[in-house]
Amino acid sequence: MVEIDEKWFDGWPKDKFTLYLAHASASRQLVRQWELAFEAKHPEIALVNPFYDVGGPGGREDVKIADMGGSPIIHNNQHILVVERDKEVIRRCFGILAVLDKSFTIGAPQEIVYAHMWNKRPRICVCTNGLHTNPWLLFHAEKEFVFASFEELDARINEIVAKFKI
């Protein structure tokens, strides 16, 4: 078990509707651009990006190295730290917004499953890789919140947040 370091959550968005932003590592820069534009358009929503918004000031060191063209090295049991930290972020958010694209990996679907296990709502998915009708995805995300495009999500996001905002 990994001990939770509260420094990971420095700068945590307060008084906003928080959604964990699940996505593939290979898509992180494109998703980050979309994320920042989305948050500017919807300032009441904070998308918590595990690559950039968690890990203390400035984000995760391994991501900084990768973004500069380097190859981060996973030391010892660092993979456990990454997974446990991401799980804790999911626990602290209201729900999840997963982006499943051509860079599809195991991480984002697994994060959707954890969000479902912990009854995090809403469980939203933008699935641009053609898998938006997959029964497993429709079960673990929420069928009515699985979209084939970012435009479909944008047309419904205010309605979704209003439904779940406390």
N, C-alpha and C positions, 0 to 999 in steps of 0.2 A: 504494500500500500504506500502511496506517495502522500507526503504531508502537503497540505494546501498552503501555499505562500500567498498571503494577502497582497503582496507587492505585484503579483500577476495581474491584479485587478485595479491597479492605480489608474485613475481616469475613467473608471466604469461610468457609463452614462446614467445619470440620475434623472428621475422624473420623466423618463421616456419609455415608450413601449419597446422593449428589447427583443430582438429576434437573433438567434444564433445563425450565422451565415455559413452554411456548410457548402463546400465546393472542393474540387480537385486542386492539388498543389500546382499542377501544370497550367491551370486556368487562373491562378491567383492574381496576376496583374490585370488581366481583362476584367475579371470579376471585381477587383478593387476599383477600377475606373467606373464601372456601372454602379457599384455600391455608393461611392461618393456623390455621384449625380442623383441617385435615388434618394439619399439622405437630404440633399439640398432641396429636392422637390417635396419631400415628406419630413419636415424637421421634427415632428412628434415621434418619429420612429428611429431607433438606433439599431443598425445592423452590427452585431458584434462579430467581427472577423477574426477567427482564431489565428490567422497568420500575421495580422498587423495590430489588432487591438488588445491582445492578451500577451502577457510575458513581462510586464513592467514598462516603464517609459521607453518608447521607441520600438516596442514589439519584440519578437523572438530573434535571438542571435542567428539561428540557423537560417531563418528566412532572409535576414539582412545579407548573409553570405551568399545565398542562392541568387538574390536579386542583383548582386554585384557580379554575377557570373561565376562564382565559386561553387565548389562542391562541399556542402556541409557534411561533416562526419558524425555519424551517430555513435556516441560513446556508451559503453556498458549497457545500462538499461534505460537510456534516454527515450526510447520508444514508449516505455511505460509512463514516463513523465508527460510526454506529449498527449497520450491518450487520456490519462487521468486529469490533466489540466483541461482538455477539451470537454470531458464529461462534466467537470465542475462548472464550466462556462454554460453548458446546456442546462444544468440544474438551476443556474441563476437567472436564466432568460425566461420570458413568458412562453416563447415558442421557438420554432425553427423555420428558416427559409433556406431550402437546399437548391443549389444550382447543379443540375446534372446535364453535362454537355458532352462533346466528343472526347473530352479528356477524362471520361468516366473512370473512377477508381473505387475501391472498396470503402474508403473512409466516409464519404458523404452518405451513402446508403446506411452504413452502420450508425451514423449519428442520427439519422431519421428513426431508426429502430429504437435507439436509446430514448429519444424524445417521446416516442410512442409509449415505451415502457413506463416512463415517468409522467405520462399524461400531460405533456406540454402541449399547449394549444395557443395559437394555431400551428399546424404542421403543414407548411406551404412548400410546394416544389415547382420550380421552373425546369422543365425537362425538354431541352432543345435537341436531344439526341434520338428522338423517335420512340422512346420507351414510356411515354406518358400514359399509356393504356396498360402497362404491366400490372397484373393483379397484386403482386407483392408491394409494389410502390403505392397503388391505390389503397391498399390495406394499411400500411404503416404511415404514409402521409395521410392526408384526408382527401378523399376522392374529389370533393367539391373545390379543393384548393390545389389541385394539380393542373398546371398550365403548360401549354406547348410553346409559349413565348413570353418574353418580358412584357410585351405590350398587353397581353391578356392579364397578367398580374397587375400591371399598373392601372388597368381599368377597374379592378376590384379591391385594391389594397385598402382604401379608406373604409369600405364596407366591412372587410375582414377585421381590421383593427377595432372598429366600433363595436363589433360583436363580442370581442374578447377583452377589451380594455376595462380595467378595474376602476 
